[in-house]
Amino acid sequence: MENQVSVLFVCLGNICRSPTSEGVFRNLVESQALDFEIHVDSAGTAGYHIGQPPDSRAIAAAAKRGVSISHLRARRLNRRDYEKFDYIIGMDLFNYQDLVSMEPRDYKGKVCLFMDFASDRDLQEIPDPYYGGHDGFERVLDMIEAASLGLIEDIRKHRPNL
């Protein structure tokens, strides 16, 4: 759809934070009947896990909150994403810096940090839970839910017709 707002969540491998963000944000968009207005996807800056499902711990933590992400498959960010998406959202400063360094000159200004949309602005990054325990995935979900609400507000501020 030509007038859709498009949002791309990006982490390193696209198996923990970005697919979780995609699932949580998509659920929020659907619950607000905005699924025809907002397109959501996720990708990784690295190609370590292309074609793989999200981490089993991410799947389990999301499922406990009613969010299904098991059907998602990891993909790597590509140049066309900068053309296609209105918001390209990094999970941490490392991802953000990678995204900015790959950003074509014609598409400057689309890259942002996800936690910039959260009401708790003391936190700048969503930490990678991959090397931690299950509680890390729960904490990440809390942060993603908060940032998702702020992102919806930001989209509505810039697109008042939604």
N, C-alpha and C positions, 0 to 999 in steps of 0.2 A: 504494500500500500504506500503510495507516494507521500502522503502527509503524515505517515507514522513517525513517531519519535523512536529512534533506535539506540539501544543501550548494550554495550559490550563490557563484560566483567573480565578482568585479566589478572592471572597470577602466574607463577613460574611454570608449573606443569599441567595446569588445568584439570587437577584431580581432587583438590580439596576446597580451597576458598572460592575460586571463581565459579565452579559448577554449583556450589552451595548457594552463592549469591544469585546465580541465575534462577535456581529453583525457588528460593525465598522471594525474590523480587517478582518472578512470574506469578506466584501465588497471590501476592499482594495486588498486582496489576489485575489479575482475574477477579479477585474479590471486590475490586472497585469498578468492575465492568469496563476496564480500559484495554482489554486484550486485543481489540481491533485498532487501538490507537498507539500502542507501545509494543515494539518488537524487542525481544531480549535474547541474548546469546552469551557465550563465554569462550575464552581461548587462553592459551598459555604463551609466554614469550619463548619458551624452550620446547623442543620436540620430543622430550623424554617419553611421553606416555600417549602419543598419538593413537587414537582408536580405542583406547582403554576406558572402562567406566570409572567413575569417581572412586576414591578410596573407600573401602568398606565401612570404615569408621564414620566418614562423612555421610554416607548413605544412611547408616543406622541413626546417627544423631538427627539428621534432617527428617527421617521417617517418624521419629518420636514426636516431632512437631507438626506432622501431617504434610510434609513436603517430600515429594517423590523426585529423586534425582538419578535413580539407578539406570534410567534409559539414556542418559547423556553420555557422550563420548568425547574424549579429549581431542582437541585440535590445536594447531599452532596458529598464532596471529600471523596475518599476511598483510601486504600493502593495501589490498582492496578494502580491508576493514576500516582503514582511515577514511576512505571515501564513503563507505556504506553507513557508518555509525555516527550518531550525533554526540554520544557520550562514550568515551573509552576510559574505563575506570580501573585504575591499578589498586591492588590490595595493600601494598607497602611501598616504601620509598625506593627500594631496589627495582620493583616492577615499574613504578612511575618513571624512574630515570631511564630504564630500558625503552619504555613506550615513547618518551620524549625524544630519545636519541634516534629512534626509528621513524619518527613522525615526518612525513613528507612536508615540504615547505608550504604546499597549497592547502594543507589541512591543519594548520597550527591552531591550538586553543581547544581541542577536543579532549585532551588527556587531563584527567583529574584523579585525586585520591578518593577512595570510597568514604573514608571516615570524615572527609570534609563536609559530608552531608548529614552527619550524625549530630544530635543535639549536644552530646558530650564531646566538645571540641578539644578536650585535653589529650585525647588519644588520636594519634595521627595515622597509625597503621593497624591493619588487621594482621596479627601474627600468624605465621605458618604453623598449623597444628600437626603437621606430618610426623615429626619426630617426637611428639609428646603422647600423652595418654588421651583417653576418651573425654576427660574434662576439658581439654583444650578445644575440642570440636564443639562442645557446648558453649564455651566462652565466645568462640568465633561466631556461632549462630546468634548469640545475643547481640554482638556488635553488628552483624549483617542486618538483623531485623531493625535495629535502630537507624542505621545508615539508609536502609531501604525506604523507611518512612520519610526521611529527609529528602531523598532523591525524588520521590513522588511529589513532594512539596515544590522542589526546585523545577521539575518539569511543568507542573501546573502554573508556577509563577511565570515561566517563559512561554507557556502555551495555555492561556486562560480559557480557551474554548474546550479544554478537556474536562 
